[in-house]
Amino acid sequence: MWTPDAYLRRMLINTRRSWWRVGWRREAPVASVPDRAGEADGQDRHAVAEAVRQALGALPARQRAALVLRFFEDLPEAQVADLLGCSVGTVKTHTHRGIRRLREVLGDELVPEDPGPDLDHLVNVPPGRRRDGG
């Protein structure tokens, strides 16, 4: 005969066992609990990605296309020019203006003034020269 009390008791026991088994494998003791969540939670990364998406959405279509093709798709300027049906100089102009606008919207924390030697090749700036010609 079926009784709700026996069913409930069995359900609680099985649930507790499952939690114990899962917790035992996934948790490891540590000396002290960190104050902040680690990098693994990804909240900061998702917040930055959303801010960049919104800022890109606010750009004119040609600037947005130039930036996405150059930096996200990692295409050379000549190929971006072919895809957009314009000259390489126009791609450079759209890229420069788009980066400048992103810097205004996002701030220098996300779009640094000086991209550094690792990013100079992305904006075609010879090392040691600033993008604004100075």
Phi, psi and omega in degrees: 000138183274129176235138181296328181295315180295319178298313180297317179299313180297320179297316179294318179296314180295320179296315179299318178296318180297314179299319181295317180295314181294315181296325182296323182278329188264339183256142177232137180292144177230159182291319179219148181275130180292150179288326182246159173289150181283180179297338187294336183287333172075009181298316179298316181298318179291324178294318178295316180299319179293320178297319179293318178299317179294319179294319177296323179295336180277348181282155171299154187302318182292319178295316179300314180297317180297315180294316182295316181292321181288312191259323181275321178268349176057046178266148175289160183302322181298318180290322177297319179299318178297316181294322181273350180071041180217181181276166177296323178299322178293321177298317178299318180296313179298320179295313180299312181293323178295317178295319179299318180292319177299321178296322178294318184283313187270336183091169184287345179294321182266331178234090186295151178298314178249109185293347180087170184295333181288336184251357181302322181294337181285333181247012176055048177248124177298145180304139180089351179250145177271156181292334183275008175091357183276000000 
